[in-house]
């Protein structure tokens, strides 16, 4: 296992922890994998169903991993700009202002766009940084977390690795 792989594995675990229970948003260049069908997860010897929030977190990690190279970042920005209907410059400015990775930025925009109540992406970041959990934010904003999980999965760009010959 290379040093980078070890760091990415550690970052994936840290990202999941921050997104599940952390009081603030986290930036990470982590990697993880997921299928399209939720699979049971073993926690403390007990199998539990993968939640929509867990699927969102996997999408966040995939986006961050994809953006870890200059070519991957360019593809992520292009994909997010198209899907979220936000200019690349605005995405970059907000990502830097918030101190987030690309996956978290996509999550914030997707929550704001999915809200039944008027809220800006800045408002979502403010709610999260105040310590409000993601599931509570979703409930307060009238967000269907299942729909957000599907939208986030669509935000994951295809791999930019060359095809095997």
C-alpha positions, 0 to 999 in steps of 0.5 A: 500500500503506497503512502498516498493510498494509506492517507486516502484511506485514513481521510475516507474514515475521517470524512465519514466521521465528520459528515455523520456527526461532526459539528462542522464541514470537512475537506478531504481528498478521500476515496471510497467505493459504493454500488448503486444498491445499498448493501448492509454495513456491519457496525459492532457486529450488527448488520445495518442498512446503508442510509441515504446519508451514507450514500451521499457521503460516498458520493462526496468521497468519490467526487473528492477523490476524482478531483485529487488530480488536475485533470480530475478536478477539471472534469469535476468542475465541468460536471458540477457546473453543468449539473448544478447550473452554476458557473465554474468561477462561482463554484470555485469561489464558494468552495474556497470561501467555505474551505470545502472539498468539491464533494462537500461543495456539491452536497451543499448546492444539492441541499440548497437546490432540493430545499422546499424553503428558500435557502442559499448554499451559504445558508446551508453551510451556516446551518451545518457550521452551527452544529446542525446535523445533516438529517436535521438540516434536511428535515428543517428544509423539507428535503427528501434525503433519498432524492438528494442521494440520487442527485449526488450520485449523478454528480459523481463524474465518470473516471478520467482514467484511460480505457485499458487496451 
